[in-house]
């Protein structure tokens, strides 16, 4: 059996880029979005327990930067099924060598890439066109009491969004800015 994924490193500790390998012919293609057997090394005894699908209507919209506190921290497999997004992960793990650094990847329907965001990271994205659809596979169910977020425009993070930030939810726009007391997350 030929592998349908290539697992690529990213510049932040434990963050991965998943390159899917669709099989196609003149009729179209088949694309595997997930395979427990092929992705076992990333999951490390975790299981996908929730799948979410979003549609973001307007170009330039920023969603995030979201995360869940332990013990509800989650690994996310994030893919863009329609359109194109700038997908961003921020390492919040207190003892990580890449603490508070961010990395962004272009995810699109055409490049067959996913970002695999480990526990202890915040996640968000900006749409680069209208009508973007995203698919998220989560290793933990959503827990309202564990949810939190960073401000996507926090100068301490200095995320270089490709477009002017717009379309944020009230909740996302009102996340506090980090201060020097932010100690990170312990998993």
N, C-alpha and C positions, 0 to 999 in steps of 0.2 A: 504494500500500500504506500502510495506516495504522500508525503506530508502536505497538508493543505494550509499550513501556517509557517511563517518564519518569525521567530521570536528575536527581536532586535533590542540591544541595550539603548537606553536614553541617558542623557547627562546627569540625571539625578539618581541617587542610590535606590535600587529596587524598582524604579519606574521602567516599564517596557513598552515598546512599540510592537504591535502585532501586525505583520503583513500577511493578509489573506491571499490565497492563490486560487482564483476562480478557474474553473474549467469551462472553456467556451468553444463554440463552433458557429456556423452561420445562423443557427436558430436563436442564439443568445448564450447565456452562461448559467452555471450552477456555482454558488458561492457558499462555502461553509462558514457560518458565523461563530460556531462554538463546537468543540469536541473535547469531552472530558479526558479521553485517552491522550490526545495530543497536547493538551494544556495542563496536564497534571502537575508538571513542575512549577508552574505559576500558582496554581491553586493551593498546593501544599496542604492537603487534607481538608480544605474548605470546599464548599459546594455552592453552586448558584442557587439562590433561594428566592430571588425576585427579579423580574424583567420589566423595565419601564420603557415607554416610547413617548417622545415629545415631538411637537411641531412648533417651530418658532417662525412666525409669519414675516418679520421685517429684518432686512439687512442692517447690521450694526448692533443688534440687540446683544446684550451681555447677560448671561444667566450664571449665577454663582458668585462667589467661590464657596461651595458647600462641603461640609464634612459631618461625620457623626463621631461623637466621643466614645471611647472604650467604655463598656465592653461591647458596644454596638458598632464599632469601627468596621469598615467594609472595604473589600477590594472591588473595583469596578472595571468592567470591560466596556469601553465607550466607543461606539461606531456611528458614523454619519451615513444614513441610508439614502438621503436625498439632499442635494445642495452641497455646501462647503462651509466648514467652520474652522476657527482657530481655537483649538482645544488646549486648555492649560491645567497643569497640576502644580501644586505648591507643597513642598515637603514640610510638614509640621512636627515631625518626630524630634523630640528634644535631643536625643543623643546621636542623631544622624550627621554624617559629614556634610550633607547638603541641606541642613536645617535652614528654612525660610528662603530657599532658592526655588525658582519656578522654571518650568520648561513648557513650551508650546509646540504643538504639531498641527499641521493642516490635515484635517480629516475630511474626506469627501466620498461621494458615491463613486467617483471615478478612480480614486487611488487605493481603495480596498484596505485601508489602514484602520487600526483601532489603537487606542491608548489603554494600557492596562495600568490602572492607578491603584497602588497598594494601600492598605490600611495606614492611617496616619497622614494622609495627604488631603488637601482641599482640592476641589475640582470646579472648573467653570469653563465657559466657552463664549465666543463671539461669532455670530452668524456673518458670513461674508457674502451672502446673497439672500434673497427672499425665500420663504417656504423651505426651511431646513428641517429635516426629520432625523432625530437621534434615537439610538437604541442603547440602553444601559442594561448590563447584566450585573447583578449585585450578589455578594456573598453574605450579606446581612439584610434583613428586612428593615424598612424605614421605621425609625423610632422617633417620634416627635420630641420626646424628652431628651434625646441625645443629640439632636440636630444643632448645628451651629454654622457660622460662616465668617468669612473674611470680606472686607470691602475690596471689591475688584479694582478700585482706583487708589488703594492705599499706597502712599509714596514709599513706605518701607519695603513693599514688595516690588514696586516699579515695574509692573507688568506692561510690556510694550504691545498694547492692543493695536491691531492693524488699522482699525477705523475708529472714529470718534465713538466713545461709549454712549449708548442710548438704550432705551427700552427696558431698563432694569425694573424689576418689581420693587415696590416700596420696601419690602423686607430686605432685599439685597442692597439697595441703595443706602439703607440705614445701618448696615453692619458697621460696628466701630472700627476705627483705625487702630492698628497695632501700636503698642508703646514699648518702651524698653523693658517693661516688666513681663512681657509675654514669654513664658518659659517653654511653650510647646506642649506636645502630647506625649505621654508615656503609654506605650502599648503593653 
